[in-house]
Structure formats: C-alpha cells, structure tokens
C-alpha cells in the first residue's frame, strides 16, 4: 500500500494474514503510511483478478519472506483516515484471513521495515495498531483488557 493509495476516489481492498506458529504470531513494522512505524498483521492490496487467498499469500511472502497457505476470512474492518483539512487521505476495507505457516524465516521487505514472531506477552510491549490488538483479542490470542 503506497502513496498511490493516498486520496483515493474510492475505497481500496486490503488483505492480511494471521499466521500463528508455535504459539507466536507473525507481525510486521509498517514502513509506509498509514500506520507507519506501528506493528501490524502483514498484508497489502488486492490486485484485480486475484482472490483474497492469493493476495494474502503473495503479500506475506513479499513483506516477510514467509510462505503460507491462506485460509478463510476471520476479521474485517474499515480504515478511514482524514487529513487536517478533513479530506479522506486513506480509505481501506481490510479483510484478514487465517493462514497456516509453511516455511521461511521472517525478514522485513517491500513495505515492511521489520518482520518477526511475537508471543502473546510481547505483543503489547511494542507500538502496535489498535486494529491488530482488536483482531488478536477477537481470536483469543490476546486476553481482554486495555491496550
């Protein structure tokens, strides 16, 4: 998701994948707006003609080097950010899929500055997107509570 997605004329579709292996979740530190610098579920934009699963598999490999097998959608949300003048700077409909880890070691690439595995007790020790916390709580990876 790059600058071409700023000030869109219509909402964009974003796809992410929740990859949990050995009790740890795969997260990336975002290198581009929106949410630059925050840790989040890896993912990116859906391309024309691509299924949600194909997009998730491609994006996770591009951003992290991890090979996955994407499953079913498990979480969705709207992401709308306005600039100081009130214009819509970003508008995404994000669909996150559950995925199975197949191979690879995480490395930040493409739009991700870093990629790594996090245990549940490590997730809230880093700057993390609120939607990622909500998602991880909704699937029981994190307990309930304040973020």
C-alpha positions in Angstrom: 0.0 0.0 0.0 1.9 3.0 -1.2 1.4 6.7 -2.0 -0.8 5.8 -5.0 -3.4 4.9 -2.4 -3.4 8.3 -0.8 -6.5 10.5 -1.5 -8.4 7.7 -3.3 -11.5 8.2 -5.4 -13.0 5.0 -3.9 -12.2 2.6 -1.1 -9.3 0.2 -1.6 -9.4 -3.5 -0.5 -6.6 -4.6 1.8 -5.8 -8.2 2.7 -3.9 -9.5 5.6 -3.0 -12.9 7.0 -2.9 -14.0 10.7 -0.1 -16.6 10.9 0.4 -18.3 14.2 3.2 -20.8 14.7 4.4 -22.4 17.9 2.2 -20.0 19.9 3.6 -16.9 18.3 2.0 -14.5 15.7 3.8 -13.0 12.7 3.8 -9.2 12.7 5.4 -6.5 10.6 6.5 -3.0 11.4 4.9 -0.9 8.7 7.3 1.2 6.6 4.7 3.3 4.8 1.5 5.3 5.8 -1.0 4.6 7.0 0.2 3.5 10.5 3.9 3.9 9.6 6.1 2.6 12.3 3.4 0.5 14.0 3.5 -3.3 14.2 0.5 -4.9 12.4 -0.7 -8.1 10.7 1.2 -8.4 7.4 -0.7 -7.7 4.2 -1.3 -5.4 1.4 -3.6 -4.5 -1.5 -5.8 -6.9 -3.5 -4.9 -6.9 -7.2 -7.5 -7.1 -10.0 -8.3 -10.8 -10.8 -6.7 -12.0 -7.5 -8.6 -14.0 -4.9 -8.3 -13.0 -1.2 -6.2 -16.1 -0.5 -3.9 -15.4 -3.5 -3.4 -11.8 -2.3 -2.6 -12.9 1.3 -0.1 -15.5 0.2 1.6 -13.1 -2.2 1.7 -10.2 0.2 3.0 -12.2 3.2 5.8 -13.6 1.0 6.7 -10.1 -0.3 6.7 -8.5 3.1 8.2 -11.2 5.3 9.7 -14.0 3.2 7.3 -16.4 4.9 5.4 -19.0 2.8 1.8 -19.5 3.9 -1.3 -21.3 2.9 -4.2 -18.8 3.4 -7.5 -20.0 4.9 -10.8 -18.3 5.5 -11.5 -14.7 6.4 -11.7 -14.2 10.1 -11.8 -10.5 10.7 -12.7 -7.3 8.7 -12.7 -3.6 9.4 -12.9 -0.2 7.8 -9.8 2.0 8.0 -10.6 5.7 7.1 -8.1 8.4 7.8 -8.7 12.1 7.1 -6.1 14.8 6.7 -6.2 18.1 8.7 -8.5 19.6 6.1 -11.0 16.8 6.5 -10.2 15.2 3.1 -10.0 11.4 3.1 -6.3 10.5 2.9 -6.8 6.7 3.1 -9.9 4.5 2.9 -9.4 0.7 3.1 -11.7 -2.2 3.7 -9.4 -4.7 5.3 -10.0 -8.4 5.3 -7.8 -10.6 7.4 -7.6 -14.4 6.7 -6.3 -17.1 9.0 -3.2 -18.8 7.5 -1.0 -21.8 8.0 2.7 -21.3 8.2 4.6 -23.4 5.6 8.2 -22.3 5.6 10.7 -19.4 5.9 12.3 -17.1 8.4 10.8 -13.6 8.8 12.6 -10.7 7.2 11.2 -7.2 6.6 10.9 -6.4 2.9 8.7 -4.4 0.5 6.5 -2.1 2.7 7.7 -3.7 6.0 10.6 -2.3 7.9 10.8 -5.4 10.1 9.1 -8.8 10.5 9.2 -11.1 13.4 7.3 -13.6 15.6 5.6 -12.4 18.8 4.5 -14.4 21.8 1.3 -13.1 23.4 3.1 -11.4 26.3 5.4 -9.5 23.8 2.7 -8.0 21.6 1.7 -5.1 23.8 5.3 -4.1 24.5 5.8 -2.6 21.1 3.9 0.2 19.3 1.0 -1.7 17.6 -2.0 -0.8 15.6 -5.3 -0.8 17.5 -7.0 -2.9 14.9 -4.3 -5.6 15.3 -4.9 -5.7 19.0 -8.7 -6.0 18.4 -8.1 -8.8 15.9 -5.8 -10.7 18.2 -8.2 -10.3 21.1 -11.1 -11.5 18.9 -9.4 -14.8 18.1 -8.2 -15.4 21.7 -4.5 -14.8 21.0 -4.5 -11.9 23.5 -6.6 -11.7 26.6 -9.1 -8.9 27.1 -8.1 -5.6 28.7 -6.9 -2.1 27.9 -4.4 -1.5 25.2 
